[in-house]
Amino acid sequence: QVQLVESGGGLVQAGGSLRLSCAASGRTFGSYAMGWYRRAPGKQRELVAQIDGGGRITYVDSVKGRFTIADDNDKLAVTLQMNNLSAEDRAVYYCNVINFWGKGTQVTVSS
């Protein structure tokens, strides 16, 4: 059974950092894109960062230069280092690969 489990969310002051982790189990996803999405209150879910099977990385414009995604070769783990957080980054962050989703981890940024 495939599971994606996120961790690392929490409350941080504006300008602070958090590191999210996603642990995958049940199979490997080395050839697939793995990414982080977020859903902020009252907004649609958006792709934050993604790393594909070839190692190519994409970021939504609003996090470029602040967030860094990384994975292991088999995509059993993917991390999202988030620096210089702002109130606009407040959201539930979800790990995704193919059609599998984690339950999410809350990120709250206080001003």
C-alpha positions as CSV (number, residue, x, y, z in Angstrom):
1,Q,0.0,0.0,0.0
2,V,1.4,3.3,-1.1
3,Q,1.7,6.0,1.6
4,L,3.0,9.5,1.6
5,V,3.6,11.0,5.0
6,E,4.5,14.7,5.4
7,S,6.2,16.2,8.4
8,G,8.0,19.4,9.5
9,G,5.1,21.9,9.4
10,G,4.5,24.2,12.3
11,L,4.3,27.8,13.4
12,V,7.2,30.1,12.5
13,Q,7.7,33.9,12.6
14,A,7.9,35.8,9.3
15,G,11.4,35.6,8.0
16,G,11.9,32.2,9.5
17,S,12.5,28.8,8.0
18,L,10.9,25.4,8.0
19,R,11.9,22.1,6.4
20,L,9.2,19.8,5.2
21,S,9.8,16.2,4.6
22,C,7.8,13.6,2.7
23,A,8.4,9.9,3.2
24,A,7.0,7.5,0.6
25,S,6.5,3.8,1.2
26,G,4.9,1.0,-0.7
27,R,6.9,1.4,-3.9
28,T,9.5,3.5,-5.5
29,F,8.8,6.5,-7.8
30,G,12.2,7.1,-9.4
31,S,10.9,7.8,-12.9
32,Y,8.0,10.1,-11.8
33,A,7.7,13.7,-10.8
34,M,7.3,14.3,-7.1
35,G,6.2,17.6,-5.8
36,W,4.8,19.8,-3.1
37,Y,1.4,21.5,-3.4
38,R,-0.2,23.9,-1.0
39,R,-3.7,25.1,-0.3
40,A,-4.1,28.4,1.5
41,P,-7.3,29.4,3.2
42,G,-9.9,30.4,0.6
43,K,-7.6,29.6,-2.3
44,Q,-7.2,26.8,-4.8
45,R,-4.4,24.2,-4.4
46,E,-1.3,25.2,-6.2
47,L,1.9,23.5,-7.2
48,V,4.8,24.9,-5.2
49,A,7.7,22.9,-6.3
50,Q,8.3,19.7,-8.3
51,I,11.2,17.5,-9.3
52,D,10.8,15.2,-12.2
53,G,12.3,11.8,-13.0
54,G,15.2,13.5,-14.8
55,G,15.9,15.8,-11.8
56,R,14.5,18.9,-13.4
57,I,13.0,21.2,-10.9
58,T,10.3,23.8,-11.2
59,Y,9.0,26.3,-8.7
60,V,6.0,28.6,-8.6
61,D,7.3,32.2,-9.1
62,S,6.3,33.3,-5.6
63,V,8.8,30.9,-3.9
64,K,11.7,31.1,-6.3
65,G,14.9,31.9,-4.4
66,R,13.3,31.0,-1.0
67,F,12.3,27.4,-1.3
68,T,14.4,24.4,-2.3
69,I,13.1,21.0,-3.2
70,A,15.3,17.9,-3.1
71,D,14.8,14.1,-3.2
72,D,16.7,10.9,-3.0
73,N,17.3,8.9,-6.1
74,D,14.3,6.6,-5.6
75,K,12.0,9.3,-4.5
76,L,11.4,7.6,-1.2
77,A,11.9,10.9,0.4
78,V,11.5,14.5,-0.8
79,T,12.1,17.6,1.2
80,L,11.2,21.2,0.9
81,Q,13.4,23.8,2.5
82,M,11.5,27.0,3.0
83,N,13.3,30.1,3.9
84,N,12.3,33.7,4.5
85,L,8.7,32.6,5.1
86,S,5.9,35.2,4.9
87,A,2.2,35.2,5.8
88,E,1.5,34.4,2.1
89,D,3.1,31.0,2.6
90,R,0.6,30.0,5.2
91,A,-1.1,26.9,3.9
92,V,-1.5,23.2,4.2
93,Y,1.3,21.6,2.3
94,Y,0.8,18.3,0.5
95,C,3.2,15.8,-1.0
96,N,2.2,14.3,-4.3
97,V,3.4,11.7,-6.8
98,I,1.3,10.4,-9.6
99,N,-2.2,10.2,-8.1
100,F,-1.0,9.7,-4.5
101,W,-1.3,12.4,-1.9
102,G,-0.2,12.8,1.7
103,K,-2.6,14.1,4.3
104,G,-0.8,17.4,4.5
105,T,1.1,19.4,7.0
106,Q,0.1,22.8,8.3
107,V,2.5,25.8,7.9
108,T,1.5,28.9,9.8
109,V,3.6,32.1,9.6
110,S,3.1,34.8,12.2
111,S,3.8,38.4,11.4
